[in-house]
Amino acid sequence: MSSSTSDRRLSELWNCVTLDEASSLINSTSSPFSLQNFVGGQYIAPHDSLTSSSQHITSFEPKTGRPIYTLPCTQPHAVEAAIKAAKAAFPSWSKTARAERSAILWKVSELLQQNREVFAIWESIDQGKTLDRARVEVDRAISNFSYFSTFILHEQTAARMVDGVALTYEHRSPAGVFALISPWNMPLYLLTWKIAPCLAFGCTAVAKPSEVTSMTAFLLGDIFQKAGVPPGVINIIFGDGATTGAALVASPLINGVSFTGGTQTGIAIRRLTAHQIGKHLSLELGGKNPTLVFADSMVPSVRERTIRVAAMAAFENQGEICLCGSRIYVEKSVYNDFVRDFTAYVREKYVLKQTVGAVASLQHCDKIRGYLELAAEQKATFHLGGAPPTLNEDEAQGYWIEPTILTDVAKNSAIQIDEIFGPVVTITPFDNEQEAIQLANDSEYGLAAILLTTDGARMRRVGEQLEAGLVWVNCWLVRELGTPFGGMKNSGTGREGGEHSRDVFTVVRTLHLPAY
Ligand code: NDP
């Protein structure tokens, strides 16, 4: 494709300001859009990214099953070229004054804000999420850049005295070139959650989004160009995990990896990098998060909030958020009431008002359907879901799963143990607080937990015993970007957010100066 053709096609994407316009654009083109890698500050033609022009991946629209675009499956030699571009840019960017880096990243946040709706539209089309949900995530992507662009203007460092002998102080410098790898559930938000701090702290990067959802990452290249990010500071390459992702993380030129995705992939990345001891690894992995509902949270004054929070935690973004509460445990005395009210609320809010989108891919849809078949085989009770959803003609080939509420699922069933990562929730009764804690912690994962109670002492007593990196009490998904984000057990290692992100993207040396 000539550069003028690709420029024209890029501007067609930017010109879509409604979902209908974007859908018409997809329908009207005879061949799908082909995404291009963004390397050294410019988009590069597919033949420069590949060993052979046939190595393309097609991405499909979850709501309709239509092909939307193709992306290059970037091969190892082209991955290396992108890493070299990041390496060449590192000496200058790492020494660029904080104020200048800050101004450039602030500009990125402004440009994202100006194009908020376009990003939300393409995110919704590409991932399957509702437009409202996509808008929330674009807003969070904007905050990622505004937060870290100002964070670096107010940094402090620790100094200590050894009386009469020495003054010691901690000096931090950018850790080098990073691989930034993100999953398909919140594509723009999670990729920018890595890019913003990485660049703010003076590192350069090669980023790879999931092959399933690459569209908004593609548009980001244009934003970086317009914001004046110097060439090579951020490079965005496309491809699958096995080829492109593995070559990226394993490269000896990469100083650190910030990865969000599944636990098995996290294990594979650990293996690939095991002999590179100094490589920084931040792994944000899967979860199977518990929601604990105590009887005191079902009194009339707070019942509505309890049901709303538990439902939101289960079904927001089709349950495709690593922090979703997919195992609900309810105190026995209110169990029947909870199941009844929860089911009625989910039917009204998510099914009838159609506020759940399609799941991200056919492969993922089949995986979730497999768990639903297993639930039927194991004679679980379906309070909602289990049948194919009613679809219009346009959606018939899409990847739709109705919100599903299950009870009577055995403790050792795969449905109760595995991360399904879809709109499927189980509800189980418990007798007392100790049993609730034991059930909540009975998982290989430890990412998040939701605690619904009005008892102030219990909030701390239970909250502090839960094996989860994040505990929300009577709320869910509330975030402040400085708080440590990350999981325990098989949900990951390392924390990101504010100064914790600084730990990921910088190296620290201690200087000892004699006291004179
Ligand atoms: P995957 O682990 O399959 O993929 C994540 C990313 O890693 C993708 O870009 C993928 O590429 C890439 N990848 C796959 N294999 C390799 C490899 N060997 N080397 C390097 N990169 C590789 O996760 P999903 O995309 O399926 O996302 C869902 C998972 O993400 C869930 O488990 C969810 O809990 C977790 N998650 C965790 C979060 C957290 O903060 N803890 C937040 C959000 C999601 P490709 O897809 O192109 O193959």
Boltz pocket constraint, residues with backbone or C-beta under 6 A from the ligand:
constraints:
  - pocket:
      binder: B
      contacts: [[A, 181], [A, 182], [A, 183], [A, 184], [A, 185], [A, 190], [A, 208], [A, 209], [A, 210], [A, 211], [A, 212], [A, 239], [A, 240], [A, 241], [A, 242], [A, 244], [A, 245], [A, 246], [A, 247], [A, 249], [A, 260], [A, 261], [A, 262], [A, 263], [A, 264], [A, 265], [A, 266], [A, 268], [A, 269], [A, 284], [A, 285], [A, 286], [A, 287], [A, 321], [A, 322], [A, 323], [A, 419], [A, 421], [A, 447], [A, 487], [A, 491], [A, 492]]
      max_distance: 6.0
